Amino acid sequence: MITLGFPKEKRKFVPHITIAQDVIFKCDFSIIKEAIGAPDIGKIPVDRLYLFKSEQIENKRVYTKISEYELLGFKKL
């Protein structure tokens, strides 16, 4: 992203997918984790990457797509 004009972050990069945000559980999460078990989602094909901006607007999380990148060499499973 530096080549696109973004400054290099000083934080350690940790790639992730946000599943939920600002969730409050009424019980200890270990109980939920044990009830659900280990996820078995298999392989997930990825053919493009979307860059989103995340903002808090009027107490709501708002995600705005900034750009989209097609991944070259993608092969369907």
N, C-alpha and C positions, 0 to 999 in steps of 0.2 A: 504494500500500500504506500510505502515511502515514495516509490516512483510515480505515484499518482498525486503526490503532494501532501499526504497525511504524515504528521510527525510520528516518529517511532515511539511506541509506548514503553514506559519504564517497568510496567507490571509484567509478571510472568504470563505468557499466553496460555490460556486453557480453553481449547475448543469445546463447545458445548451446544446443547439444544435445550432451550427453556421449555419445560413441560407445564409448569405452573409457577405463579409468582404471587407473593403476599398471601399465601394460604395459611390459615390458622386451624390447627387440628384440635379437637376437643379431647383427644387422648394422645398418649405417647406414640410417636411415629413408628417405633419398633413393633408395636402391636399391629399396625396397618401393614408394615413391611412383611411381617411373618404371615399374615392372613393372605396377602397377595402372592407371596413367593417370588422366586427369581423370574424375571421376564424372559420369554423365549420368542423374540420377534424375528429371528432369522436375519438374512441379508437384506439390506435396504439399498436399492439402486439410487444413485445420486447423479443426475445429469446436468444440474445447474445450481448455482449459488445465488442467493438473494441477500442483499445488504439492506438491513432495516435500521431506522432510527427509532429509539424507544423514548417516549416522553410521558410525563405525568400531566394530564390536562383535566382540570375540573375533577380531581380525585379518580380519574380513570387512566389506565395504562393505554397509550395509543402508539401503535406501530405503523410507521410510514415506510413503504418500500422506496429506497433511494436508487438502487440499481440492481441489474440482473446480469449474471455471467454464465454463459453456456460452457460446460466442461468438455474440452476436446478429448476424443478417444473414448467416449462413453460407450460401453457395450451393454445391451440389455441382458439380464440373466435368463 
